[in-house]
Amino acid sequence: MIKNLSGLLSGLDRKILEAIDRHVYVETQTFAKSNVAEFYVHAVKKKRPAAAIVKHVRDFMLDGPFEEEVSKGAKKEKDAKSPTSPDVPKSRVDPISLSQIHFARAFLDSVFNEKAKGMKGGLMKEKDFKDSLVAEMQAFYAKSYFYPYMLDLKATVSRCSDLSDLWFKEFYLELTKQVQFPINMSLPWILTEYILESNDAEMIEYLFYPFDIYNDAANRTLYTLKSKFIYDEIVAEVNLCFDQLIFKISHSIFLHFKKAASWINLSPDLKVEVDELLNHPSRTAKEMPFDSYDRILSQKGFQLLGRSLNISELLSQMMNQYLRKSIDMAIARYEGSDITYIIHSRTTHALLSRFCTLDRFDDMVAEMDESVSPLAANGRILTHSMAEIVNDFVPNFCYNS
């Protein structure tokens, strides 16, 4: 969500950014023309030393003639109910600078702050500015705090979406006098492992999101810290974590689809019984829906440390290995019993083929049956079948001896 939102904000049209600059400019000019002018007139009228500071604030904030603005300020003090708003220049090439905002905030705070010399007041001494004027300044002071971030929106979005601080741990390495921590103490892997073990269908689609922390950490290391040593550490940890992730998630996906295949091959009455057992109130662990891993298996352009990884292809390679092992186990079981187990492997292959590029199931069976070699006369299945017929079926089921 953070990265999606930052992508949307970073891709804003130039006209929107210009509108933000224009808004900040209008706000500051309106405040300078009306409020600051009123502050200045009030300070001059009361003969306060703060008038000089307020005049400086007005001078470097305001675009336009100053003498005219003083008269407008005096007029505003006489007629506070005037419905007309101060005129603001309609065009300006450059937005208001960050220095103007910084100095205006600093000088106004030095004058209006309750600890300022002229704002302490006393029994026989009146404060430099009335409470209503202080409230106007404080309102502008609160709003102007966000102006620098608004004017440099892209940098603000980049800083807010930078998650690299969640990885950097050199301070704690120094405290513990360790060279490096194991990956099970790295926050990205902790988050990834938690999603894997939670068995939560809503969270599993965000499995690769924690790896964005590594992307941000690598980006800061290369372009800010300019440290190849730390970058090599990140790459080494990413390679180890990613290999572990592919191994674990592929095993989970294969078991998930094996369950789905077994469910499909169940008879209707058994499905009802199994469904009642799975949804029993005493059962705390819930089974994941059959389509829980669809988005992960469809992932073909995952960006990690500048590389585009085809997750679907990597998982397909692991699925091929697991299917071969499953077929080999089915054949081994048939050699000791019957061939019903191979039915589930075929259904599992059909389900996974919707997302993964797998080898043909018949080719896998032939490979595990050891019948693809030109020197092999019979495969394991045929050899065992013939042995069972000759040694078991014919002697025991021949009634006419």
MIMI-391351 format. One line per field, with one value per residue (C-alpha): residue number from 0; residue in three letters; x, y, z. Coordinates in Angstrom, 1 decimal. Example, Ala and Ser with C-alpha at 12.3 -4.5 7.8 and 13.67 -1.06 7.14 Angstrom:
<recs>
nr = c(0, 1)
rest = c(ALA, SER)
x = c(12.3, 13.7)
y = c(-4.5, -1.1)
z = c(7.8, 7.1)
</recs>
This chain:
<recs>
nr = c(0, 1, 2, 3, 4, 5, 6, 7, 8, 9, 10, 11, 12, 13, 14, 15, 16, 17, 18, 19, 20, 21, 22, 23, 24, 25, 26, 27, 28, 29, 30, 31, 32, 33, 34, 35, 36, 37, 38, 39, 40, 41, 42, 43, 44, 45, 46, 47, 48, 49, 50, 51, 52, 53, 54, 55, 56, 57, 58, 59, 60, 61, 62, 63, 64, 65, 66, 67, 68, 69, 70, 71, 72, 73, 74, 75, 76, 77, 78, 79, 80, 81, 82, 83, 84, 85, 86, 87, 88, 89, 90, 91, 92, 93, 94, 95, 96, 97, 98, 99, 100, 101, 102, 103, 104, 105, 106, 107, 108, 109, 110, 111, 112, 113, 114, 115, 116, 117, 118, 119, 120, 121, 122, 123, 124, 125, 126, 127, 128, 129, 130, 131, 132, 133, 134, 135, 136, 137, 138, 139, 140, 141, 142, 143, 144, 145, 146, 147, 148, 149, 150, 151, 152, 153, 154, 155, 156, 157, 158, 159, 160, 161, 162, 163, 164, 165, 166, 167, 168, 169, 170, 171, 172, 173, 174, 175, 176, 177, 178, 179, 180, 181, 182, 183, 184, 185, 186, 187, 188, 189, 190, 191, 192, 193, 194, 195, 196, 197, 198, 199, 200, 201, 202, 203, 204, 205, 206, 207, 208, 209, 210, 211, 212, 213, 214, 215, 216, 217, 218, 219, 220, 221, 222, 223, 224, 225, 226, 227, 228, 229, 230, 231, 232, 233, 234, 235, 236, 237, 238, 239, 240, 241, 242, 243, 244, 245, 246, 247, 248, 249, 250, 251, 252, 253, 254, 255, 256, 257, 258, 259, 260, 261, 262, 263, 264, 265, 266, 267, 268, 269, 270, 271, 272, 273, 274, 275, 276, 277, 278, 279, 280, 281, 282, 283, 284, 285, 286, 287, 288, 289, 290, 291, 292, 293, 294, 295, 296, 297, 298, 299, 300, 301, 302, 303, 304, 305, 306, 307, 308, 309, 310, 311, 312, 313, 314, 315, 316, 317, 318, 319, 320, 321, 322, 323, 324, 325, 326, 327, 328, 329, 330, 331, 332, 333, 334, 335, 336, 337, 338, 339, 340, 341, 342, 343, 344, 345, 346, 347, 348, 349, 350, 351, 352, 353, 354, 355, 356, 357, 358, 359, 360, 361, 362, 363, 364, 365, 366, 367, 368, 369, 370, 371, 372, 373, 374, 375, 376, 377, 378, 379, 380, 381, 382, 383, 384, 385, 386, 387, 388, 389, 390, 391, 392, 393, 394, 395, 396, 397, 398, 399, 400)
rest = c(MET, ILE, LYS, ASN, LEU, SER, GLY, LEU, LEU, SER, GLY, LEU, ASP, ARG, LYS, ILE, LEU, GLU, ALA, ILE, ASP, ARG, HIS, VAL, TYR, VAL, GLU, THR, GLN, THR, PHE, ALA, LYS, SER, ASN, VAL, ALA, GLU, PHE, TYR, VAL, HIS, ALA, VAL, LYS, LYS, LYS, ARG, PRO, ALA, ALA, ALA, ILE, VAL, LYS, HIS, VAL, ARG, ASP, PHE, MET, LEU, ASP, GLY, PRO, PHE, GLU, GLU, GLU, VAL, SER, LYS, GLY, ALA, LYS, LYS, GLU, LYS, ASP, ALA, LYS, SER, PRO, THR, SER, PRO, ASP, VAL, PRO, LYS, SER, ARG, VAL, ASP, PRO, ILE, SER, LEU, SER, GLN, ILE, HIS, PHE, ALA, ARG, ALA, PHE, LEU, ASP, SER, VAL, PHE, ASN, GLU, LYS, ALA, LYS, GLY, MET, LYS, GLY, GLY, LEU, MET, LYS, GLU, LYS, ASP, PHE, LYS, ASP, SER, LEU, VAL, ALA, GLU, MET, GLN, ALA, PHE, TYR, ALA, LYS, SER, TYR, PHE, TYR, PRO, TYR, MET, LEU, ASP, LEU, LYS, ALA, THR, VAL, SER, ARG, CYS, SER, ASP, LEU, SER, ASP, LEU, TRP, PHE, LYS, GLU, PHE, TYR, LEU, GLU, LEU, THR, LYS, GLN, VAL, GLN, PHE, PRO, ILE, ASN, MET, SER, LEU, PRO, TRP, ILE, LEU, THR, GLU, TYR, ILE, LEU, GLU, SER, ASN, ASP, ALA, GLU, MET, ILE, GLU, TYR, LEU, PHE, TYR, PRO, PHE, ASP, ILE, TYR, ASN, ASP, ALA, ALA, ASN, ARG, THR, LEU, TYR, THR, LEU, LYS, SER, LYS, PHE, ILE, TYR, ASP, GLU, ILE, VAL, ALA, GLU, VAL, ASN, LEU, CYS, PHE, ASP, GLN, LEU, ILE, PHE, LYS, ILE, SER, HIS, SER, ILE, PHE, LEU, HIS, PHE, LYS, LYS, ALA, ALA, SER, TRP, ILE, ASN, LEU, SER, PRO, ASP, LEU, LYS, VAL, GLU, VAL, ASP, GLU, LEU, LEU, ASN, HIS, PRO, SER, ARG, THR, ALA, LYS, GLU, MET, PRO, PHE, ASP, SER, TYR, ASP, ARG, ILE, LEU, SER, GLN, LYS, GLY, PHE, GLN, LEU, LEU, GLY, ARG, SER, LEU, ASN, ILE, SER, GLU, LEU, LEU, SER, GLN, MET, MET, ASN, GLN, TYR, LEU, ARG, LYS, SER, ILE, ASP, MET, ALA, ILE, ALA, ARG, TYR, GLU, GLY, SER, ASP, ILE, THR, TYR, ILE, ILE, HIS, SER, ARG, THR, THR, HIS, ALA, LEU, LEU, SER, ARG, PHE, CYS, THR, LEU, ASP, ARG, PHE, ASP, ASP, MET, VAL, ALA, GLU, MET, ASP, GLU, SER, VAL, SER, PRO, LEU, ALA, ALA, ASN, GLY, ARG, ILE, LEU, THR, HIS, SER, MET, ALA, GLU, ILE, VAL, ASN, ASP, PHE, VAL, PRO, ASN, PHE, CYS, TYR, ASN, SER)
x = c(0.0, 2.8, 4.6, 1.4, 0.5, 4.0, 3.9, 0.6, 1.9, 5.2, 3.4, 1.3, 0.8, 3.0, -0.1, -1.1, 2.4, 2.1, -1.3, 0.3, 3.0, 0.3, -1.8, 1.2, 2.1, -1.5, -1.7, 1.5, 0.8, -2.7, -1.3, 1.4, -1.0, -3.7, -2.5, 1.2, 0.2, -2.3, 0.4, 2.7, 0.1, -0.8, 2.8, 3.5, 0.4, 1.4, 5.1, 6.4, 10.0, 8.5, 7.3, 10.8, 10.8, 7.3, 8.2, 11.2, 8.8, 6.4, 9.2, 10.7, 7.4, 5.4, 5.4, 4.3, 4.5, 4.8, 3.4, 0.1, -0.1, 0.4, -2.5, -4.6, -3.6, -4.6, -7.9, -8.6, -8.1, -10.7, -13.1, -12.7, -15.9, -14.7, -15.9, -13.1, -10.1, -6.6, -5.4, -2.8, -0.6, -2.0, 1.2, 4.7, 7.4, 9.0, 7.1, 7.9, 11.3, 11.9, 14.1, 11.2, 9.0, 11.7, 12.6, 8.9, 8.1, 11.3, 10.8, 7.1, 7.6, 10.3, 7.8, 4.5, 5.9, 4.6, 8.2, 9.0, 9.8, 6.9, 4.4, 4.9, 2.7, 2.1, 0.0, 0.9, 2.1, 0.1, 1.2, 2.6, -0.3, -3.8, -5.0, -6.9, -3.8, -1.8, -4.5, -4.1, -0.4, -0.6, -3.0, -0.6, 2.3, 0.6, -0.3, 3.1, 4.8, 3.7, 4.6, 8.2, 7.0, 4.3, 6.7, 9.1, 6.4, 8.4, 11.2, 8.7, 7.0, 10.3, 11.4, 8.0, 8.0, 11.7, 11.6, 15.3, 15.5, 13.7, 16.9, 19.9, 21.2, 24.8, 24.2, 23.1, 25.9, 28.3, 26.6, 26.6, 30.1, 28.8, 29.9, 26.4, 23.1, 21.4, 18.5, 16.0, 16.8, 16.3, 12.9, 12.1, 12.6, 10.7, 7.7, 7.9, 8.2, 5.2, 3.1, 4.2, 3.4, 0.2, -1.7, -3.9, -5.4, -5.7, -2.1, -0.5, -0.8, 1.4, 4.2, 6.8, 6.0, 8.6, 11.4, 10.8, 12.7, 15.8, 15.2, 15.1, 18.1, 20.1, 19.1, 20.2, 23.4, 24.4, 23.2, 23.4, 25.9, 27.9, 29.1, 29.8, 30.6, 27.1, 25.5, 27.3, 25.9, 22.4, 22.8, 24.1, 21.2, 18.7, 20.0, 19.8, 16.3, 15.0, 16.2, 14.6, 11.4, 11.2, 11.9, 9.2, 6.5, 6.9, 6.5, 3.4, 1.9, 2.5, 0.9, -2.0, -2.7, -2.3, -5.0, -7.2, -6.6, -7.5, -10.6, -11.7, -11.3, -13.3, -16.8, -19.7, -20.6, -17.0, -16.8, -19.7, -18.0, -14.7, -16.3, -18.0, -14.7, -12.9, -15.6, -16.1, -16.1, -13.4, -11.0, -8.8, -6.7, -8.6, -7.9, -7.0, -9.3, -8.1, -7.4, -5.2, -1.9, -3.2, -1.7, 1.7, 1.8, 0.8, 3.7, 6.1, 7.9, 8.9, 11.6, 14.4, 17.7, 17.3, 16.5, 13.2, 12.4, 9.9, 8.4, 6.1, 9.0, 11.0, 8.0, 7.4, 10.9, 10.2, 6.8, 8.3, 10.7, 7.9, 5.6, 8.4, 9.0, 5.2, 5.0, 8.0, 6.4, 3.1, 5.0, 6.9, 3.6, 2.1, 5.0, 3.8, 0.0, -2.1, -1.9, -4.6, -2.1, -1.0, -4.5, -4.0, -0.7, -2.3, -5.0, -2.4, -0.5, -3.7, -4.4, -0.8, -0.7, -3.1, -0.3, 3.0, 4.8, 5.2, 6.5, 3.9, 2.6, 3.1, 6.7, 7.2, 5.6, 7.8, 10.9, 10.0, 8.9, 12.4, 10.9, 12.4, 15.8, 16.2, 17.8, 14.7, 12.4, 9.8, 9.1, 8.7, 4.9, 4.8, 7.4, 5.5, 2.2, 3.5, 5.1, 1.8, -0.2, 2.2, 3.0, -0.3, -3.3, -3.1, -2.2, -4.8, -7.7, -7.6, -10.6, -10.3, -7.0)
y = c(0.0, 2.4, 1.8, 2.0, 5.3, 6.7, 5.6, 7.5, 10.6, 10.5, 10.3, 13.4, 15.6, 18.7, 20.9, 19.5, 20.3, 23.8, 24.1, 23.2, 25.9, 28.4, 27.5, 28.0, 31.3, 32.6, 31.6, 33.4, 36.5, 36.7, 36.4, 39.0, 41.5, 41.3, 39.8, 40.9, 44.4, 44.5, 43.3, 46.0, 48.8, 47.6, 47.5, 51.0, 52.4, 50.9, 52.0, 48.5, 47.4, 44.4, 46.6, 46.6, 42.7, 42.6, 45.1, 42.8, 39.9, 41.8, 43.1, 39.7, 37.9, 40.4, 40.8, 44.4, 48.0, 48.2, 51.7, 50.7, 47.6, 49.7, 51.9, 48.8, 47.4, 50.6, 50.7, 47.0, 47.9, 50.7, 48.5, 44.9, 43.9, 44.7, 41.9, 42.4, 40.1, 41.4, 41.2, 38.5, 38.5, 36.1, 34.8, 34.1, 32.0, 30.6, 29.5, 31.0, 29.9, 27.7, 30.4, 32.9, 30.4, 29.5, 33.1, 34.2, 31.4, 32.0, 35.8, 35.6, 33.0, 35.2, 38.0, 36.2, 33.4, 33.6, 33.6, 36.7, 39.8, 41.8, 39.0, 38.5, 41.4, 42.2, 44.2, 47.6, 46.5, 45.4, 42.7, 43.7, 41.9, 41.1, 37.5, 37.7, 38.6, 35.9, 33.4, 34.5, 34.1, 30.7, 29.5, 30.5, 29.0, 25.7, 25.6, 26.9, 23.9, 21.7, 24.2, 23.0, 19.4, 20.4, 22.5, 19.5, 16.9, 14.3, 14.3, 14.2, 11.1, 9.5, 10.0, 8.8, 5.6, 4.8, 1.6, 1.1, 2.0, -1.3, -3.1, -1.1, -2.5, -1.5, 0.3, -3.0, -4.9, -2.6, -3.0, -6.8, -6.9, -9.2, -9.3, -10.0, -11.3, -14.5, -14.0, -15.1, -11.8, -9.6, -7.8, -8.5, -12.2, -12.2, -10.6, -13.0, -16.0, -14.9, -14.6, -18.1, -19.7, -17.8, -19.8, -16.7, -16.4, -12.6, -12.1, -14.6, -12.3, -9.8, -12.4, -10.5, -7.0, -7.2, -7.6, -4.0, -3.2, -4.7, -2.5, 0.7, -0.4, -1.1, 2.2, 4.2, 2.3, 2.9, 6.5, 8.0, 6.1, 5.0, 1.9, -1.2, -3.3, -2.8, -3.4, -6.7, -7.6, -6.8, -8.9, -11.9, -11.7, -11.3, -14.3, -16.5, -15.2, -15.5, -19.1, -20.0, -18.3, -20.1, -23.5, -22.9, -21.4, -24.0, -26.8, -25.1, -24.5, -28.2, -29.5, -27.1, -28.3, -31.9, -31.3, -29.7, -32.7, -35.2, -33.2, -33.3, -37.1, -37.7, -39.1, -36.6, -38.3, -38.2, -34.5, -33.7, -35.5, -33.9, -30.4, -30.9, -31.9, -28.9, -26.4, -27.9, -25.2, -27.0, -26.8, -23.7, -24.0, -23.1, -24.5, -21.9, -21.6, -23.3, -20.0, -18.5, -18.9, -17.8, -14.3, -15.6, -18.1, -15.4, -13.1, -12.7, -9.4, -9.1, -6.3, -7.1, -5.2, -4.0, -7.5, -8.6, -12.1, -14.5, -16.0, -18.2, -19.8, -20.4, -22.0, -24.1, -25.6, -26.6, -28.0, -30.2, -31.6, -32.2, -33.8, -36.2, -37.1, -37.6, -39.9, -41.8, -42.2, -43.4, -46.0, -47.1, -47.4, -49.3, -51.7, -52.5, -52.0, -50.5, -47.6, -45.3, -42.7, -41.7, -40.4, -37.5, -36.6, -36.3, -34.0, -31.9, -31.5, -30.3, -27.7, -26.4, -26.2, -23.3, -21.1, -23.0, -24.2, -27.8, -30.9, -33.3, -35.6, -38.7, -37.7, -37.4, -40.8, -42.4, -40.8, -42.0, -45.4, -45.8, -46.8, -44.0, -45.7, -47.6, -50.4, -50.8, -53.5, -52.9, -50.1, -50.4, -50.4, -53.1, -55.2, -55.1, -55.7, -58.9, -60.1, -59.6, -61.4, -64.4, -64.7, -63.6, -63.2, -66.4, -68.8, -67.5, -66.8, -69.8, -71.9, -74.7, -76.3)
z = c(0.0, 0.9, -2.4, -4.5, -2.9, -3.4, -7.0, -7.6, -5.8, -7.6, -11.0, -10.5, -13.4, -13.6, -13.5, -10.1, -8.7, -10.1, -8.4, -5.1, -5.6, -6.5, -3.5, -1.1, -2.8, -2.5, 1.1, 2.1, 0.0, 1.5, 5.0, 4.3, 2.7, 5.3, 8.6, 8.6, 7.5, 10.4, 12.8, 11.6, 11.9, 15.4, 16.5, 15.1, 16.7, 20.1, 19.5, 20.1, 19.3, 17.5, 14.7, 13.1, 13.0, 11.6, 8.9, 7.9, 7.7, 5.5, 3.3, 2.3, 2.1, 0.1, -3.7, -4.5, -3.2, 0.6, 1.2, -0.4, 1.8, 5.0, 4.1, 3.4, 6.8, 8.5, 6.6, 7.6, 11.3, 10.9, 9.0, 10.1, 8.3, 4.8, 2.5, -0.1, 0.0, -0.7, -4.3, -5.0, -8.1, -10.7, -12.0, -10.8, -12.5, -9.4, -6.2, -2.9, -1.6, 1.4, 2.9, 2.9, 4.7, 7.2, 8.1, 8.3, 10.7, 12.8, 13.1, 13.8, 16.4, 18.1, 18.3, 19.1, 21.3, 24.8, 26.1, 24.0, 25.9, 24.6, 25.1, 28.9, 29.9, 33.5, 35.9, 34.5, 31.1, 28.0, 25.7, 22.2, 20.4, 21.3, 21.6, 18.3, 16.5, 18.2, 17.1, 13.5, 13.6, 15.3, 12.6, 9.9, 11.8, 12.0, 8.3, 7.1, 8.9, 5.9, 3.2, 2.7, 2.3, -0.1, -2.3, -2.6, -2.9, -4.8, -2.2, 0.6, -0.9, -1.5, 2.2, 3.5, 1.4, 2.2, 4.3, 4.5, 8.2, 8.9, 7.7, 8.8, 12.0, 12.2, 15.5, 17.1, 15.5, 17.2, 20.5, 20.3, 18.7, 16.0, 12.3, 11.1, 12.4, 11.0, 8.6, 11.2, 13.0, 9.9, 9.9, 6.2, 6.6, 10.0, 8.2, 5.2, 7.5, 9.5, 6.4, 5.3, 8.7, 9.3, 6.7, 6.1, 2.6, 2.9, 3.8, 1.4, -1.6, 0.2, 0.6, -1.5, -0.1, 2.7, 0.1, -0.8, 2.3, 0.7, -2.4, -0.4, 1.7, -1.4, -3.0, 0.0, 0.3, -3.3, -3.9, -0.4, 1.7, -1.4, 0.3, -1.7, 1.4, 2.8, -0.6, -0.9, 2.6, 1.3, -1.8, 0.1, 2.6, -0.3, -2.1, 1.0, 1.9, -1.6, -2.0, 1.4, 0.3, -3.0, -1.3, 1.4, -0.7, -3.5, -0.9, 0.5, -2.9, -4.0, -0.8, -1.3, -4.8, -3.7, -1.2, -3.9, -6.2, -3.5, -2.7, -6.4, -6.5, -3.4, -3.7, -2.9, 0.4, 1.6, 0.6, 3.0, 5.9, 5.3, 5.0, 8.3, 10.0, 8.5, 9.6, 13.1, 15.8, 17.8, 14.9, 15.2, 12.0, 8.9, 5.4, 2.8, -0.3, -3.4, -5.2, -2.5, -4.4, -7.8, -7.6, -6.5, -9.3, -11.8, -10.7, -13.6, -13.1, -9.5, -9.1, -6.6, -6.4, -10.0, -11.4, -12.8, -11.5, -13.1, -9.9, -12.0, -13.8, -10.6, -9.0, -12.1, -11.9, -8.2, -9.1, -11.8, -9.2, -6.6, -9.2, -10.2, -6.6, -6.1, -9.2, -8.0, -4.6, -6.3, -8.3, -5.2, -3.3, -6.2, -6.1, -2.6, -3.1, -5.9, -8.4, -7.0, -5.7, -9.3, -10.0, -7.5, -9.1, -12.5, -11.0, -9.2, -12.5, -14.2, -11.5, -11.5, -15.3, -15.2, -13.8, -14.2, -17.3, -16.5, -18.3, -19.8, -17.1, -19.3, -19.8, -16.1, -15.5, -18.2, -16.6, -13.1, -14.4, -16.0, -19.3, -21.4, -21.8, -25.1, -23.0, -20.8, -21.9, -19.2, -16.8, -13.1, -13.3, -16.0, -14.2, -11.0, -12.7, -14.4, -11.2, -9.3, -12.0, -12.1, -8.5, -6.8, -9.0, -11.2, -8.4, -5.9, -8.3, -10.5, -9.5, -12.1, -11.2)
</recs>
